Amino acid sequence: MNNQYVRREVFCGNTCHELKRFWEREIGKQTYYRESEEYRLGRSALRKLREEWRQRLETKLRLRNNPDETEKQANVGQELLASLTQDDIKH
């Protein structure tokens, strides 16, 4: 049994290290490409636009499903606006 291990070490001497270096380089390249792509996507405006559109669609669906709630929100918004304008007039 001891001879098997020794032979393997001798056989893999340079080959194992070359293979290891090759795969470490490949993994390094893939990591670099992945990080570059994540960075590029993070700076992209597309994600922000998608989020804005998603919020708009959710709002429209909510308004369509609950029209009574919409009126209440509109009344609250008008009351808030009126109170803010009155505060501005006082100051």
C-alpha positions as CSV (number, residue, x, y, z in Angstrom):
1,M,0.0,0.0,0.0
2,N,2.8,2.4,0.8
3,N,4.2,2.0,-2.7
4,Q,0.8,3.1,-4.3
5,Y,1.0,6.4,-2.6
6,V,4.6,7.0,-3.5
7,R,4.0,6.2,-7.1
8,R,1.0,8.5,-7.2
9,E,3.1,11.3,-5.8
10,V,5.8,10.7,-8.3
11,F,3.3,10.4,-11.2
12,C,1.4,13.5,-10.2
13,G,4.4,15.6,-9.4
14,N,4.2,18.2,-12.1
15,T,0.9,17.2,-13.6
16,C,-1.1,17.7,-10.4
17,H,0.4,21.2,-9.8
18,E,-0.3,22.2,-13.4
19,L,-3.9,21.0,-13.1
20,K,-4.3,22.8,-9.9
21,R,-2.9,26.0,-11.3
22,F,-5.1,25.7,-14.4
23,W,-8.3,25.3,-12.4
24,E,-7.3,28.1,-10.0
25,R,-6.9,30.4,-13.0
26,E,-10.2,29.3,-14.5
27,I,-12.0,29.8,-11.1
28,G,-10.3,33.2,-10.8
29,K,-11.4,34.2,-14.3
30,Q,-15.0,33.1,-13.6
31,T,-15.0,35.0,-10.3
32,Y,-13.8,38.1,-12.0
33,Y,-16.4,37.9,-14.8
34,R,-19.2,37.3,-12.3
35,E,-18.1,40.2,-10.1
36,S,-17.8,42.5,-13.1
37,E,-21.3,41.5,-14.3
38,E,-22.8,42.1,-10.8
39,Y,-21.1,45.5,-10.6
40,R,-22.4,46.4,-14.1
41,L,-25.9,45.3,-13.3
42,G,-25.7,47.2,-10.0
43,R,-25.0,50.4,-11.9
44,S,-27.6,49.7,-14.5
45,A,-30.7,51.9,-14.5
46,L,-32.7,48.9,-15.7
47,R,-33.1,47.5,-12.2
48,K,-34.4,50.9,-10.9
49,L,-36.8,51.2,-13.8
50,R,-38.2,47.7,-13.3
51,E,-38.7,48.5,-9.6
52,E,-40.5,51.7,-10.4
53,W,-42.8,49.9,-13.0
54,R,-43.5,47.1,-10.5
55,Q,-44.6,49.7,-7.9
56,R,-46.8,51.5,-10.4
57,L,-48.4,48.2,-11.5
58,E,-49.0,47.2,-7.8
59,T,-50.6,50.6,-7.2
60,K,-52.8,50.3,-10.2
61,L,-53.9,46.8,-9.2
62,R,-54.6,47.9,-5.6
63,L,-56.6,50.9,-6.9
64,R,-58.6,48.6,-9.3
65,N,-59.3,46.0,-6.6
66,N,-60.2,48.5,-3.8
67,P,-61.9,51.6,-5.2
68,D,-63.3,52.6,-1.7
69,E,-59.8,52.6,-0.2
70,T,-58.7,54.9,-3.0
71,E,-61.3,57.5,-2.1
72,K,-60.3,57.4,1.5
73,Q,-56.6,57.9,0.6
74,A,-57.5,60.7,-1.7
75,N,-59.4,62.4,1.1
76,V,-56.6,61.9,3.5
77,G,-54.1,63.3,1.0
78,Q,-56.3,66.4,0.4
79,E,-56.6,67.0,4.1
80,L,-52.8,66.7,4.5
81,L,-52.2,69.1,1.7
82,A,-54.7,71.6,3.1
83,S,-53.0,71.4,6.6
84,L,-49.6,71.9,5.0
85,T,-50.7,74.9,3.0
86,Q,-52.3,76.4,6.1
87,D,-49.1,76.0,8.1
88,D,-47.1,77.6,5.3
89,I,-49.5,80.6,5.2
90,K,-49.1,81.1,9.0
91,H,-45.3,81.1,8.8
